[in-house]
C-alpha cells in the first residue's frame, strides 16, 4: 500500500512530525514501512509556463520554436520537440539552471541555430513512470488546466512535492488498504482524531428506484449490493490533485468518473464500479453465478470463459461485469456517457479470489475483496463517490439508493482481564492505560472490575480473540517499552554443530580464495539433471513443474554453475570464479522422499589474476582449480587422506580431469570442461570441481599435532627420474615418501621433460627431497643411506632410472 503523506494529512493532523518520523512510528507499531520516497528528490526550478507563441523551427521539421511566459519580466524562447505542444497551453518548464531526475542539468543551448532557454517537460522527464501517465500525455508534454498560475511551482501542482510511504502489509491488516484505515492507525499511534471526508449531496427530483431494480440470486456470495444513479455527467479529465493522488498510489488516471471510483477505492478501501447506464441494455441488475461456459469480454478487451462458481453482474440477460474483479467492455464508461450507474457491494472473499485466480486478473478491487472489506463502508463509499461525481463531473445524483441487503455482520465482542494482559506482556499497566489505548483505536469498551470488554469495529476483522487484544495493547504501548527479562529455566547455550562449523569453514575458505558464492535453482531440465553426477541415480521429476526448464531435481551442481558463467560472460564479465554448497537429490523409490546430499562445487573461467601494469597475467588452469581444493583439504585436515587419479568423465576434457579419492573412495572430480561443452555455453577455457561435502566433513580427522621449529639444518637432494609416460607423478611421489622413512620430510615436483632427447614413450620427472632430523644434525652418510633406499624403491616398483 502506497500512502501519500500529503493525502493522509486530509484525515489526520500530522503537524510536528515528518514523513520519516511517521514511518518509524508506524513500523514500531507493527506495520513495516518498507521505504519513504520523496517524489521531488533531485528536481528543482520547474515552473508552470504559458506558451504565448508556437511555430515550426526554421531549420528542423520536428522541432518547434516556442515563446513561453515563465512568470518573469520577459518571456523566454524554448525549442521543443514534442508533437503536441501548441499556443495557449500551460506547461511544465524546467528553467535554465533547473535539475531533473538523474542529475540532468538544464543549460542555455542552441538547437539548429536557435537559442533555447529551458525545456518544456513531459511527466516522464519529471520522474513519473510511463505506466502511471494518462494515455493522452503518454507520448508528449503534459498540459495543465487553464487555471494553473503562471510561474508557480509545477511540482506542487503535480503533487510531486509529496512523500510516499510504502507499507508492507500482512494479510491480516486489510484495514490499512485504504487511506482512512491508515488514518485510524496513525491517529491511534499519535493520539489524534480522524476526520472523515465530505459526502453530502443535493439529490435531484427523480428517484434512483425508477431507473434500476436489483435482484441478487447468489445471496451467500453477495449479501449486500448498493446502486446509485447519477445523471447529466460530463466526461473529462479529473482534477489535477486527484490525478496526482492516484499516480502517487500507483494508479493511472483515465477520466473523471473512473478516477473517482479509483480514488474512493483508495480512500475508503471499498471497490466501486461505474456502468454506462445507457449501454447497460436494461433497467435491471441481476447478480448470479455464471453458467458453465458463459462468456464475457472484460475491460481489457479479452474474451473470458466463465465457470459455474464465478459470480457475475448481469443486465438480466448477459454479464456486464465479473463481480469484484473487472467490468465488462459492453457497459464501460466512455466519452459519450451521460448517465452513470454506480455499484458498491460486499462480495465474499473466497468467491472473488477463485475468479481472480482462474482468469489471472489481480486488480486493486479483487485484492481488497479477497482480504475482506468493511461492510459499514459500502454505503458510505457510494455516497462519497456520488458527491465527487456531482462536484467534478457536473452530475445530478438521483434521490435514494437501490439495494439488496441480506448481510448479517455483527461487531466482535471480546473480553479480557487486566491481569492476563499484564502477565502476557510482563507489564504493570493500569486499567486506565489499557482503556486509553482502545479509545485511541476507536474501540468501544466497558469495564467491570478487573475485566474489560471491547466491541471491535467491523473495519478490524482481524480481531476476534483475547490474544488479538493483547497484541493491540502491546504494539500501541510500544514494543520498546515492554520489560526485558532473562529466562529463569536452566538452558543450554546454542552453538554450531561440528558439521555446521566445518561447512562454514568451507565457505569462508573458498571466499577467501577468491570465489564468489552462487545460489542456483535445485530444479533443472531432465537432460541437465544427470550431467556431471557423482552418484548415478534415476532423475526425479516434479508432479507439477513451473516450467520444463525447472522440472527435474538436480543430481549435480556443476550444470547450474555453468549457466551462471554463461550469463556473466554474455555481459562482458569474462573472469569469473564461483562456488556453491547445496543439495543434490537421489531417488529412493516412488513411495519415499529423495535422499538429499550436500555437495560443494566450483567453476572458474578467464584470468585468475592480472597485474596489467607489470604485464603479468595468470589464466585459470587445472592447477589453479586443484590448488584451491588442496587448500580446502588442508583446512579440513584431510590432506593426507586425499589422492587423485586421471579420469574420463562425460562432459569433461579427457586429458585434464582427475578423480578425487578420500581414503580410496571416489568423492568427486576436478578438471577442465570439455571443449564441445564450452562451445555450447559460449565459454573459453573453464575449470570445474564438484565434491561430496558430506563425505569431506564427516571424514575422521586425526587431532591437531604441533611440531617444534627445527633447530638443526635440513639437506635437500634433487633427482630426475626417467619413467614410462603411463607412470604418474603422484605414483612416484607415493613411492618416494614410503621409502624415504622418517628422515624424509618433504617431496615436491619441480620439472617435467618430454623433449626431443628423451627416448620414445618416456618422460623425465624431477623431484626435490628434503631430509632433516629434529633431534640432531644429519650426516651425509645418513642422508645417502635413506636416499639410496628411495632410488632402489622407484627403480624396482616403477622402473625409474636416474636421468644422466
C-alpha positions in Angstrom: 0.0 0.0 0.0 1.4 3.4 -1.1 0.4 6.2 1.3 0.8 9.8 0.2 1.9 11.9 3.2 0.0 15.0 1.9 -3.2 13.0 1.2 -3.0 11.4 4.7 -3.0 14.9 6.2 -6.6 15.4 5.0 -7.8 12.8 7.5 -5.4 13.1 10.5 -3.3 16.0 11.8 0.4 15.3 11.1 1.7 18.7 12.3 5.1 18.4 14.0 6.0 15.0 12.5 8.0 14.4 9.3 7.3 11.5 6.9 10.4 9.7 8.1 9.4 10.0 11.7 5.9 8.8 10.9 7.4 5.9 9.0 9.4 4.9 12.1 6.4 5.1 14.4 4.3 3.0 12.1 7.0 0.4 11.8 7.4 0.2 15.6 3.6 -0.2 16.0 3.7 -3.4 13.9 3.3 -2.4 10.3 6.5 -2.3 8.4 7.2 0.8 6.3 9.5 -0.6 3.5 10.5 2.9 2.4 9.8 6.6 2.1 10.0 8.1 -1.4 10.4 11.8 -1.8 8.8 12.4 -5.2 10.6 15.7 -5.9 14.1 14.4 -4.8 16.7 15.6 -7.3 14.3 18.0 -9.1 14.4 21.8 -8.8 13.4 25.1 -10.6 10.5 23.7 -12.6 7.6 26.1 -13.0 4.3 26.4 -14.8 4.8 28.2 -18.2 2.3 29.7 -20.7 3.1 29.1 -24.4 2.5 32.5 -26.0 3.7 31.7 -29.5 4.5 28.4 -31.2 5.8 27.9 -34.7 7.9 25.4 -36.6 11.7 25.6 -36.2 13.0 27.2 -39.5 15.8 24.6 -39.8 14.1 21.4 -38.4 10.7 19.9 -39.2 10.4 18.0 -35.9 11.2 20.9 -33.7 9.0 23.8 -32.5 10.1 27.3 -31.6 8.0 28.5 -28.6 7.8 31.8 -26.8 7.0 31.0 -23.2 5.9 33.1 -20.2 7.5 31.6 -17.1 6.4 34.3 -14.7 9.4 36.5 -15.1 9.7 40.0 -16.6 10.3 38.8 -20.1 9.1 35.6 -21.8 11.8 33.1 -23.0 12.4 31.2 -26.2 12.4 27.4 -25.8 12.9 24.9 -28.6 10.6 21.9 -28.1 10.4 18.6 -29.9 7.0 17.4 -28.6 4.4 16.9 -31.2 1.5 18.1 -29.0 2.9 21.4 -28.0 0.7 24.4 -29.0 0.0 28.0 -28.5 -2.1 28.8 -25.4 -1.0 25.8 -23.3 0.0 25.8 -19.7 3.1 23.5 -19.5 5.8 22.4 -17.1 9.0 24.3 -17.8 12.5 23.5 -16.5 14.2 26.9 -16.5 17.9 27.4 -17.1 19.7 26.1 -14.0 17.0 23.5 -13.2 17.8 20.0 -12.3 15.8 17.0 -13.4 15.9 13.3 -12.3 19.3 11.6 -12.9 21.1 14.9 -12.1 20.2 16.2 -15.6 21.0 19.9 -15.5 19.3 22.4 -17.9 21.6 24.9 -19.6 21.2 27.5 -22.2 21.6 25.8 -25.6 21.5 26.5 -29.3 19.5 24.0 -31.4 19.9 24.2 -35.2 20.9 27.9 -34.9 18.1 28.9 -32.5 18.6 29.6 -28.8 16.7 27.6 -26.2 16.4 29.0 -22.6 14.9 26.0 -20.8 13.0 22.8 -21.5 9.2 22.1 -21.8 8.8 18.8 -19.8 6.8 15.6 -20.2 5.8 13.8 -17.0 8.3 11.1 -17.7 11.1 13.7 -17.6 9.8 14.8 -14.2 10.3 11.2 -12.9 6.8 9.8 -13.2 6.6 6.2 -14.6 5.1 5.9 -18.1 2.6 3.3 -16.9 1.1 5.9 -14.5 0.6 8.7 -17.0 -2.8 9.2 -18.7 -2.8 8.0 -22.3 -3.2 11.4 -23.8 0.1 12.6 -22.3 2.0 9.3 -22.6 4.0 10.4 -25.7 4.2 14.1 -25.3 4.4 17.0 -22.9 1.8 17.5 -20.1 -0.7 20.3 -20.3 -2.0 21.9 -17.1 -5.6 23.1 -16.7 -6.1 26.7 -17.9 -6.5 28.0 -14.3 -2.9 27.0 -13.4 -0.9 30.0 -12.2 2.0 31.0 -14.5 5.3 30.9 -12.6 4.0 28.8 -9.8 5.9 25.6 -8.7 5.0 22.9 -11.2 6.0 20.2 -8.7 3.3 21.3 -6.3 0.7 21.4 -9.0 1.6 17.8 -9.9 1.8 16.6 -6.3 5.5 15.9 -6.7 6.2 17.9 -3.5 4.9 14.9 -1.7 6.5 11.9 0.1 5.1 8.4 -0.3 5.3 5.7 2.4 5.3 2.1 1.2 3.5 -0.1 3.7 4.4 -3.8 3.7 1.0 -5.1 4.9 0.5 -8.6 6.2 -2.8 -10.3 5.1 -4.5 -9.8 8.4 -4.2 -6.0 8.2 -6.6 -5.4 5.3 -8.0 -2.4 7.2 -4.9 -0.5 6.1 -5.6 -1.0 2.4 -7.3 2.4 2.5 -6.3 6.0 3.4 -9.0 6.1 6.1 -7.7 2.8 7.5 -4.2 4.2 7.7 -5.6 7.4 9.2 -7.2 5.3 12.0 -3.8 3.6 12.6 -1.9 6.8 12.6 -4.5 8.5 14.7 -4.1 5.7 17.3 -0.3 6.0 17.3 -0.3 9.8 17.6 -3.4 10.1 19.8 -5.2 12.3 17.3 -8.7 12.3 15.8 -9.7 11.1 12.4 -11.6 13.4 10.0 -14.0 11.8 7.5 -14.3 13.3 4.0 -17.3 15.3 2.8 -20.0 13.1 1.3 -23.3 15.1 1.3 -25.2 15.5 -2.0 -28.2 17.5 -3.2 -30.5 14.8 -4.5 -32.3 15.5 -7.8 -36.1 15.4 -8.3 -36.1 11.9 -9.8 -35.6 8.7 -7.8 -33.0 6.1 -8.5 -35.6 3.3 -8.0 -37.4 4.5 -11.1 -34.3 3.8 -13.2 -33.0 0.5 -11.9 -34.0 -2.6 -9.9 -31.6 -5.0 -8.2 -32.0 -8.8 -7.9 -29.4 -10.9 -6.1 -29.8 -14.7 -6.7 -26.5 -15.6 -5.0 -27.0 -14.1 -1.6 -24.2 -16.0 0.1 -21.7 -14.6 -2.4 -23.2 -11.1 -2.5 -25.2 -10.3 0.7 -25.2 -6.5 0.1 -25.5 -4.7 -3.2 -26.0 -0.9 -3.4 -26.6 1.1 -6.5 -26.9 4.8 -7.2 -27.8 6.7 -10.4 -26.0 9.9 -11.4 -27.4 11.8 -14.5 -26.1 14.6 -16.7 -22.4 13.8 -16.1 -19.8 15.3 -18.4 -16.8 13.0 -19.1 -13.4 14.8 -19.0 -10.2 14.8 -17.1 -10.4 14.6 -13.3 -9.0 17.4 -11.2 -5.2 17.6 -11.2 -5.0 17.0 -7.4 -6.9 13.7 -7.9 -4.7 12.6 -10.7 -1.7 13.3 -8.6 -3.1 11.3 -5.7 -3.8 8.3 -8.0 -0.3 8.4 -9.6 1.3 8.6 -6.1 -0.6 5.4 -5.2 0.4 3.6 -8.4 -2.9 4.0 -10.4 -3.1 5.5 -13.9 -5.7 8.3 -14.4 -8.3 7.8 -17.1 -11.3 10.2 -16.8 -13.2 11.9 -14.0 -15.7 9.1 -13.5 -13.2 6.2 -13.5 -10.8 8.2 -11.4 -13.4 9.0 -8.8 -14.2 5.3 -8.4 -10.4 4.5 -8.0 -9.9 7.5 -5.7 -12.7 6.3 -3.4 -11.4 2.8 -3.5 -8.1 4.1 -2.1 -9.8 6.4 0.3 -12.4 4.0 1.8 -11.0 0.6 0.8 -14.3 -0.1 -0.8 -14.1 -1.1 -4.5 -16.7 0.6 -6.8 -17.7 0.2 -10.4 -19.3 2.7 -12.7 -21.6 1.4 -15.6 -22.7 3.5 -18.5 -26.5 3.3 -17.8 -27.5 3.9 -21.4 -25.3 1.0 -22.6 -26.4 -1.4 -19.9 -29.2 -2.8 -22.1 -31.9 -3.0 -19.5 -33.3 -1.4 -16.3 -32.3 -4.2 -14.0 -29.2 -5.7 -12.4 -29.2 -9.4 -11.6 -26.3 -10.8 -9.6 -25.9 -14.5 -10.1 -23.5 -17.4 -10.5 -22.2 -17.7 -14.1 -23.4 -20.5 -16.4 -20.7 -23.0 -17.2 -19.0 -21.9 -20.4 -20.7 -18.4 -20.4 -18.5 -15.7 -22.0 -17.8 -12.1 -21.2 -15.5 -9.5 -22.8 -13.8 -7.6 -20.0 -12.4 -4.1 -19.9 -9.0 -5.3 -21.2 -10.8 -6.4 -24.4 -10.2 -10.1 -23.6 -13.0 -12.7 -24.0 -13.2 -14.9 -21.0 -15.0 -18.1 -20.5 -16.7 -18.4 -17.1 -17.2 -21.3 -14.8 -20.3 -22.1 -12.6 -18.5 -20.9 -9.4 -17.8 -17.4 -10.8 -20.0 -14.5 -9.7 -21.3 -12.1 -12.4 -23.2 -8.9 -12.6 -25.8 -9.1 -15.4 -28.4 -6.9 -17.1 -30.8 -9.8 -16.7 -29.6 -11.4 -19.9 -25.9 -11.2 -20.3 -22.9 -10.5 -18.0 -21.8 -6.9 -17.7 -19.1 -7.4 -15.1 -17.1 -10.2 -13.5 -18.0 -9.4 -9.9 -15.3 -7.9 -7.8 -12.6 -8.4 -10.4 -13.2 -6.4 -13.7 -16.1 -4.8 -15.5 -17.3 -5.7 -19.0 -16.5 -3.8 -22.2 -20.2 -3.7 -23.2 -21.1 -1.3 -20.3 -17.9 0.7 -19.7 -17.9 4.5 -19.2 -16.9 6.2 -22.5 -16.5 9.8 -23.6 -20.2 10.0 -24.6 -21.5 8.7 -21.2 -24.1 11.0 -19.6 -25.7 8.7 -17.0 -23.8 6.5 -14.6 -25.0 3.5 -12.6 -22.7 3.3 -9.6 -22.2 -0.1 -7.9 -20.9 -0.6 -4.4 -21.2 -4.1 -3.0 -20.0 -6.6 -0.4 -18.7 -9.8 -2.1 -17.5 -12.9 -0.3 -13.7 -13.0 -0.5 -13.3 -16.7 -1.4 -15.6 -16.3 -4.5 -13.7 -13.3 -5.8 -10.3 -15.0 -5.2 -11.4 -18.0 -7.2 -12.4 -15.9 -10.2 -9.3 -13.7 -9.9 -7.0 -16.7 -9.9 -8.8 -18.6 -12.7 -8.6 -15.6 -15.0 -5.2 -14.4 -13.9 -6.7 -11.0 -13.1 -5.2 -9.4 -10.0 -6.8 -6.0 -9.6 -6.9 -3.4 -6.8 -10.6 -4.3 -6.3 -10.1 -8.1 -6.1 -7.1 -7.7 -3.7 -9.4 -5.9 -1.2 -12.4 -8.2 -1.6 -10.2 -11.2 -1.1 -8.9 -9.9 2.3 -12.3 -8.6 3.3 -13.8 -5.1 3.1 -15.6 -3.2 5.9 -19.3 -3.8 5.4 -20.0 -0.5 7.2 -18.3 1.5 4.4 -20.2 0.0 1.5 -23.0 2.7 1.5 -20.6 5.5 2.7 -18.3 4.9 -0.2 -21.1 5.1 -2.7 -22.3 8.4 -1.2 -18.7 9.8 -1.3 -18.3 8.8 -5.0 -21.7 10.3 -5.8 -20.7 13.5 -4.1 -17.5 13.7 -6.1 -19.3 13.0 -9.4 -21.7 15.8 -8.6 -18.8 18.2 -7.9 -16.3 17.2 -10.6 -18.4 15.7 -13.3 -21.4 18.1 -13.1 -23.7 15.1 -12.3 -27.1 15.1 -10.7 -27.5 12.5 -8.1 -30.9 10.9 -8.1 -32.7 10.5 -4.8 -32.1 7.4 -2.8 -30.3 4.2 -3.4 -31.4 0.8 -4.7 -30.1 -2.1 -2.7 -30.4 -5.7 -1.6 -29.3 -6.3 1.9 -29.2 -9.8 3.5 -25.9 -9.1 5.2 -25.7 -10.0 8.9 -22.4 -8.8 10.3 -22.1 -8.0 14.0 -19.0 -6.4 15.6 -16.8 -8.8 17.5 -17.1 -8.5 21.3 -14.1 -9.8 23.2 -13.4 -9.7 27.0 -10.1 -10.0 28.8 -8.8 -9.3 32.3 -6.1 -6.8 33.1 -4.2 -9.5 34.9 -4.0 -11.6 31.7 -2.7 -8.6 29.6 0.0 -7.8 32.2 1.0 -11.4 32.7 1.4 -12.0 29.0 3.3 -8.8 28.4 5.3 -8.6 31.6 4.0 -5.1 32.2 2.2 -3.3 35.0 -0.4 -1.3 33.1 -3.4 0.2 34.8 -6.9 -0.3 33.6 -7.0 3.4 32.7 -3.9 3.0 30.4 -5.5 0.0 28.7 -8.8 1.9 28.2 -6.9 4.8 26.7 -5.2 2.5 24.1 -8.5 1.1 23.0 -10.0 4.6 22.9 -7.2 5.8 20.6 -8.0 2.8 18.4 -11.7 3.9 18.4 -12.8 0.7 20.0 -15.8 0.8 22.4 -15.1 -0.5 25.9 -16.8 -1.3 29.1 -15.1 -2.2 32.4 -16.4 -4.4 35.2 -14.0 -4.8 38.0 -10.8 -6.3 36.6 -12.3 -7.2 33.2 -12.5 -5.0 30.1 -15.0 -5.8 27.3 -14.1 -4.5 23.8 -16.5 -4.0 20.9 -14.3 -4.2 17.8 -15.5 -2.2 14.8 -16.1 -4.1 11.6 -13.2 -2.5 9.9 -10.9 -4.6 12.1 -11.9 -8.1 11.1 -8.5 -9.4 12.3 -9.5 -9.1 16.0 -11.6 -11.9 17.4 -9.9 -13.5 20.4 -8.1 -12.4 23.6 -4.7 -12.7 22.1 -5.6 -10.1 19.4 -6.4 -7.6 22.1 -3.1 -8.3 23.9 -1.3 -7.7 20.6 -3.1 -4.3 20.2 -2.1 -3.2 23.7 1.5 -4.4 23.1 2.0 -2.6 19.9 0.5 0.7 20.9 2.0 0.7 24.3 5.3 0.2 22.4 7.3 -2.9 22.0 10.4 -0.9 23.1 8.7 -0.3 26.4 8.0 -3.9 27.2 10.3 -5.1 30.0 13.2 -7.3 29.1 13.9 -10.3 31.3 16.2 -13.3 31.1 14.7 -16.8 31.2 14.8 -18.4 34.6 14.8 -22.0 33.5 18.1 -23.8 33.0 19.2 -23.7 29.4 22.0 -24.8 27.2 23.6 -22.1 25.1 23.2 -22.7 21.4 26.2 -23.4 19.2 27.0 -24.7 15.8 27.2 -28.4 15.3 30.5 -29.9 14.1 29.0 -30.2 10.6 27.8 -26.6 10.5 31.1 -25.3 11.7 33.1 -27.2 9.0 30.6 -26.1 6.4 31.1 -22.5 7.4 34.9 -23.1 7.2 34.5 -24.4 3.7 32.5 -21.3 2.6 35.0 -18.9 4.3 38.0 -20.6 2.7 36.5 -20.6 -0.8 35.5 -16.9 -0.5 39.0 -16.1 0.9 40.5 -17.9 -2.1 38.7 -15.5 -4.4 35.5 -17.4 -5.3 32.0 -15.7 -5.1 29.2 -17.7 -3.6 26.4 -18.6 -6.0 22.9 -19.9 -5.1 21.2 -21.6 -8.0 18.0 -23.5 -8.5 17.7 -27.1 -7.4 15.4 -27.6 -10.3 16.7 -28.0 -13.9 15.8 -29.8 -17.1 15.6 -33.6 -17.4 18.7 -33.5 -19.7 20.9 -31.5 -17.4 19.8 -33.2 -14.2 22.1 -36.2 -14.8 25.1 -34.3 -16.2 28.3 -34.4 -14.1 26.6 -36.6 -11.4 29.0 -38.1 -8.9 26.4 -40.7 -7.9 24.3 -42.2 -10.7 20.6 -42.3 -10.0 17.3 -42.0 -11.8 16.3 -38.3 -12.0 13.2 -37.2 -10.1 10.6 -35.2 -12.0 8.2 -32.9 -10.2 4.5 -33.7 -10.4 3.6 -30.1 -11.2 6.7 -28.2 -12.6 6.5 -24.5 -13.1 8.2 -25.0 -16.5 10.2 -27.6 -18.4 13.4 -25.7 -17.5 12.6 -26.3 -13.8 11.0 -29.7 -14.0 13.6 -32.1 -12.5 15.6 -32.2 -9.3 19.4 -32.0 -9.9 22.0 -34.7 -9.3 24.9 -32.2 -9.8 25.5 -28.5 -9.1 28.0 -28.0 -12.0 25.4 -27.5 -14.8 23.8 -24.7 -12.9 27.2 -23.0 -12.3 28.0 -23.2 -16.0 24.7 -21.4 -16.7 25.8 -18.7 -14.2 29.2 -18.4 -16.0 27.4 -18.1 -19.4 25.1 -15.3 -18.0 28.2 -13.4 -16.7 30.3 -13.8 -19.8 27.5 -12.7 -22.0 27.6 -9.4 -20.1 31.3 -8.9 -20.6 32.2 -10.2 -17.1 34.6 -12.7 -18.6 36.8 -13.6 -15.5 34.5 -15.3 -13.0 35.2 -17.7 -10.1 32.1 -19.2 -8.3 31.3 -21.8 -5.7 28.1 -23.3 -4.3 27.3 -25.5 -1.4 23.9 -27.1 -1.9 21.9 -30.3 -2.1 21.5 -32.8 -4.8 18.7 -35.3 -4.8 19.0 -39.1 -5.1 15.9 -41.2 -5.7 14.9 -43.9 -3.2 11.7 -45.3 -4.5 8.4 -43.9 -5.9 6.9 -44.0 -2.4 9.7 -42.3 -0.5 11.1 -38.8 -0.4 14.5 -38.5 -2.2 17.8 -38.5 -0.3 19.4 -35.1 -0.1 23.2 -35.0 -0.1 25.2 -31.8 0.3 27.9 -31.1 -2.4 30.4 -28.3 -2.9 31.1 -27.3 -6.4 33.1 -24.6 -8.2 33.5 -23.1 -11.7 36.3 -20.8 -12.9 37.0 -19.1 -16.2 39.1 -16.3 -17.6 42.0 -14.7 -15.7 42.9 -15.9 -12.2 44.9 -12.8 -11.5 46.2 -9.9 -13.6 48.8 -7.2 -12.8 48.5 -5.2 -16.0 51.0 -2.5 -15.0 53.6 -5.3 -14.6 52.5 -7.0 -17.8 51.6 -10.2 -15.8 48.5 -12.3 -16.4 47.6 -15.7 -15.0 44.8 -17.5 -16.7 42.8 -20.2 -14.8 44.2 -23.7 -15.4 43.9 -27.2 -13.9 46.5 -26.5 -11.2 44.6 -23.4 -10.0 41.4 -25.5 -9.5 43.4 -28.3 -7.9 45.3 -25.9 -5.7 42.0 -24.4 -4.4 40.9 -28.0 -3.4 44.2 -28.8 -1.8 43.9 -25.6 0.3 40.3 -26.7 1.2 41.5 -30.2 2.2 44.2 -28.7 4.4 41.7 -26.5 6.2 39.5 -29.6 6.9 42.5 -31.7 7.9 42.0 -34.4 5.3 45.0 -33.7 3.0 46.8 -37.0 3.9 43.6 -38.9 3.0 43.2 -37.4 -0.4 44.6 -38.9 -3.7 44.0 -38.1 -7.3 43.6 -40.3 -10.4 43.3 -39.4 -14.0 39.7 -39.9 -15.2 37.4 -39.7 -18.2 34.1 -38.2 -17.3 31.3 -37.2 -19.7 31.4 -33.5 -20.4 35.0 -33.1 -19.1 38.3 -32.8 -21.0 39.7 -36.4 -21.3 43.3 -35.3 -20.6 42.7 -32.7 -17.9 40.4 -34.3 -15.5 41.1 -36.1 -12.2 39.0 -38.2 -9.8 39.3 -37.1 -6.2 39.5 -40.0 -3.8 39.1 -39.9 0.0 40.7 -42.9 1.6 40.4 -44.6 -1.7 36.7 -43.8 -2.1 35.5 -41.7 -5.1 34.0 -38.4 -3.8 34.2 -36.1 -6.8 36.3 -34.7 -9.6 38.2 -31.7 -10.8 39.2 -30.7 -14.3 38.5 -28.8 -17.5 35.1 -28.7 -19.1 35.1 -30.5 -22.5 35.7 -28.0 -25.4 32.4 -29.0 -27.0 30.5 -28.1 -23.8 32.5 -24.9 -23.5 31.4 -24.0 -27.0 27.7 -24.8 -26.2 27.9 -22.3 -23.3 29.9 -19.7 -25.2 32.7 -20.1 -22.7 36.5 -20.0 -23.0 38.7 -22.5 -21.1 36.7 -23.3 -18.0 37.5 -25.5 -15.0 35.1 -27.0 -12.5 35.1 -29.2 -9.5 32.4 -31.0 -7.5 32.8 -33.0 -4.3 30.6 -34.7 -1.8 30.7 -32.1 1.1 29.1 -34.6 3.4 31.9 -37.1 2.9 34.6 -34.5 3.4 33.0 -33.1 6.6 32.2 -36.4 8.1 35.7 -37.9 7.4 37.6 -38.9 10.6 40.4 -36.4 11.2 43.4 -37.0 13.5 43.8 -34.5 16.3 46.0 -31.5 15.5 49.6 -32.2 16.4 52.2 -29.4 16.7 55.9 -29.7 15.9 58.6 -27.5 17.2 60.5 -25.4 14.6 63.6 -27.5 13.7 66.8 -26.3 15.4 69.0 -28.3 13.0 69.7 -27.8 9.3 68.0 -29.8 6.6 69.6 -31.4 3.5 68.0 -31.2 0.0 68.6 -33.7 -2.8 67.2 -33.3 -6.3 66.6 -36.2 -8.6 65.3 -36.5 -12.2 63.7 -39.9 -12.9 63.1 -41.3 -16.3 59.9 -43.4 -16.4 57.3 -44.6 -18.9 54.7 -42.0 -19.8 52.0 -44.1 -18.2 53.5 -43.6 -14.7 52.0 -40.6 -12.9 53.9 -38.1 -10.8 51.6 -39.0 -7.9 52.5 -42.7 -8.0 56.3 -41.8 -7.9 55.8 -39.4 -5.1 54.0 -42.0 -3.0 56.8 -44.5 -3.6 59.4 -41.9 -2.6 57.6 -40.9 0.6 57.2 -44.6 1.6 60.8 -45.4 1.0 62.3 -42.3 2.5 61.4 -43.2 6.0 61.2 -40.8 9.0 64.0 -38.6 7.8 62.3 -37.6 4.5 60.0 -34.6 5.4 59.1 -33.0 2.0 58.8 -34.2 -1.6 57.8 -31.8 -4.4 57.8 -32.0 -8.2 59.7 -29.1 -9.9 60.2 -30.2 -13.5 58.7 -32.4 -16.3 60.6 -33.0 -19.5 59.3 -34.8 -22.7 61.7 -33.3 -25.2 63.5 -34.5 -28.3 66.4 -36.1 -26.5 64.1 -38.3 -24.4 63.6 -41.9 -25.5 60.1 -42.5 -27.2 57.4 -43.4 -24.6 59.5 -42.0 -21.8 59.4 -38.8 -19.7 61.6 -37.2 -17.0 60.1 -36.0 -13.7 62.3 -34.1 -11.3 61.7 -34.1 -7.6 63.2 -32.1 -4.7 63.6 -34.1 -1.5 64.2 -32.5 1.9 65.7 -34.5 4.8 66.1 -33.5 8.4 66.1 -34.9 11.9 64.6 -32.7 14.6 67.0 -34.1 17.2 70.4 -33.7 15.6 72.3 -32.5 12.5 72.2 -35.1 9.8 75.4 -36.6 8.3 75.9 -37.2 4.6 76.1 -40.9 5.3 72.6 -41.0 7.0 71.1 -39.0 4.1 72.8 -41.1 1.5 71.5 -44.3 3.1 67.9 -43.0 3.1 68.3 -41.6 -0.4 69.6 -44.9 -1.8 66.5 -46.6 -0.4 64.4 -44.1 -2.4 66.3 -44.8 -5.6 66.1 -48.5 -5.2 62.3 -48.4 -4.5 61.4 -46.3 -7.5 63.6 -48.5 -9.8 62.1 -51.8 -8.6 58.5 -50.7 -8.3 58.2 -48.2 -11.2 61.1 -49.0 -13.4 62.6 -45.5 -12.9 66.1 -44.6 -13.9 68.1 -41.6 -12.8 68.5 -39.3 -15.7 72.1 -38.8 -16.7 
